[in-house]
Amino acid sequence: MYQQYFGMQEMPFSLAPDTQFFFCHHGHQEALNVLMVALECGEGFIKITGEVGTGKTLLCRELLNRLSGKYHTAYIPNPFLSPVGLRKALAEELDINPHGLADHDLLKAINQRLLDLYQQGRPVLVCLDEAQALPDQTMETLRLLSNLETEKRKLLQIVLFGQPELDEKLARTRNRQLRQRIVHSYRLQPLDSERVMNYLDHRLRVAGYNGEPLFRRDAADCLYRISGGIPRLINILGNKALLLAFGKGLRQVDASLIRAAAEDTDGVSPVSWFGEQILHIGFALGMLLLALGAWMLWGTSL
């Protein structure tokens, strides 16, 4: 509803993993670097973890886009599958029809397809999203699939994208063989306060907005404190704040609109005006005590 009001071509804070809106900040760039270097090595598993909403799926889609044409890529968004289900899902991603094939024949067909792609100079990359949902037996199947190789190179490279629970699952004794095969890993972190402002500006520009700053500095700071720097929460709150601004006929979002949006959102803790003042006063007192301590130390040294 507010797109025309603010002069945008599309919604800036959609929750869909649209790579057009990919914000390549320091953390995501480091993760991409790790992925690209690991893929060049051509062996082992790669693991990317992060809290809910930190942008793992969007990072995965961005990686797949960048490798398009160079790799034959397979994307499995829901790995909560039985061992047979995983093999069938992989077969379909490799353009194999698994229906009617016995398990042994299916594995042979996968191996032959991987060899054919290898001879064509197209390495195969498998990305599993929400990898923390992998059952233990399916994890073992995944490990065995990674054994498919030539004398020189693995026929299958696998990237696991998952929440921190994936690390807990891999820490189990029964999964130690797979854990030892993870050659590279990276942990995505939330955005810091400065990058929240850059993130907002980036998504607004991509959406077609080119006016004066739409989110005031106090709004971005409040948004950071409430969301904890989690991009998904920033999107939810940013969208609601724009709706509120549109409803009130405002041309800018301030902290009060962010707090109002937070009150209508599960999973976040609104920061009251009084609470913000306490934070500011506490910071000022801390700086004063620090300055007083430095002055006393300097006076004693004299």
Protein Blocks (a to p, Z undefined) as FASTA:
>chain_A
ZZmmnopabdfkbcbdcfklpccdfklmmmmmmmmmmmmnopajddddddehilpmmmmm
mmmmmmgojaccdddfblcbcfklmmmmmmmmnopafehpafklmmmmmmmmmmmmmmno
pacddddehklmpcfklmmmmmmmmmpccfkbcfbdcdddddfklmmmmmpmklmmmmmm
mmbdcddddddfklmmmmmmmmmmmnopacdcfbdfklmmmmmmmnnopaklmmmmmmmm
mmmmmmnopabdcfklmmmmmmmpghiacddfklmmmmmmmmmmmmmmmmmmmmmmmmmm
ZZ
